[in-house]
Amino acid sequence: MRLVHLSDLHLGFRQFQRQTPAGINQREADVAASFTRAVDRIIALAPDLVLIGGDVFHQVRPTNTAILHAFNQFSRLVHALPDAKVVIAAGNHDMPRSTETICILRLFAAPLGIFVADREAKRFTFDDIGLAVLAVPDLPPGTVDLAPDPAYAHNVLLLHGEVQGVLPQAERNEHPDRAALRIPREELTRPGWDYVALGHYHVYTRVADHVFYSGSLDYTSTNPWGELAEEKASKLPGKGMIERDLRTGKQTFHPLPVTRPFVDLAPVDGRGMSAADLDVAIQKAVAKLADGVDGKVVRLVLNEVPRHVAREVDHKALRELQKRALHFQLDVRRPSTVRKSGTGGPGRRASLADTLRDSLRARPLTTGVDREALVALGLRYLEIAEVSEPARELPGVEA
């Protein structure tokens, strides 16, 4: 008996200001295409069970375009694999916080025959294949007894939440969309579970031999650069989904290429550089991309660059890079502030710009607000307030 586990589709996700010829946000279209490719792969694998670990949509009330795309793709899946069981556990982005609001995922239940757990945990049993699936949406901790059903030959746990101690420290500190459900690791490793499918964390992660986060299908978190770093550190090929055989325990991670490349260029140490030196360093860093920045989402970090030097970089060249890329982010970091006296021990002290940047990246935002644009705007206002004359506009630059 084979299953496929995927999660965190985030359909309807929007970012940056570019649009397709049809007038749809380009990143929304990218994420939709990533899901389409995932459905293609699932159909080709033809599993007995498909598990989706939540955050199907990026917001509780998604756009009609996102809903229609999801319905069409799920319809294609269930018609191509009529004998497969498809189970969804709602994530924190799917679940309304008001009791009067209905979860949009119910739209896929009756007409398509998909099994959905949204308001409460549900155990779906399939006698024809001797399988029980306990599906747990994003609920407060301690509200669900995570126990398998011994009456069935195979037990699978599907849930959306944060396993304690698994997310990197930076992710735990700064994630603005932390799941309500915090799960002790020992709850997931108790005897009786053949497989535990997790959703919420966007990087493929092993928690135990049979307990895994599948990761997201695209870069839809507030910190895609952190995801790239985690994937590189774990030697992962990128995004994808999991295939597992419940009888043999054999498991395969199937990579799925994202629609649009995200590239974090090697940082530049700008210590002692003039603006002209930085211009050369920026062009050299970009030139290392064999096929250029065109259509990509690219970040370049410049470390140890004073404010007055950053203001003098070649803005025309930066605008050209921003025009060619879907988004080009020049992340300028000020020289480290070292505390040599006063309260506390010596060491680096966060600058006001660092504090503002971290605060804006961590706070929840109103739907449709571009986070990186907000960060750049906030930092620009801070710079204007700190100097005697208004700073020049730095398009595409995070200062």
Summary of the structure (lengths in Angstrom):
residues: 399
radius of gyration: 23.1
end to end distance: 52.9
largest distance: 75.1
contacts: 1297
relative contact order: 0.11
helix: 30%
strand: 23%
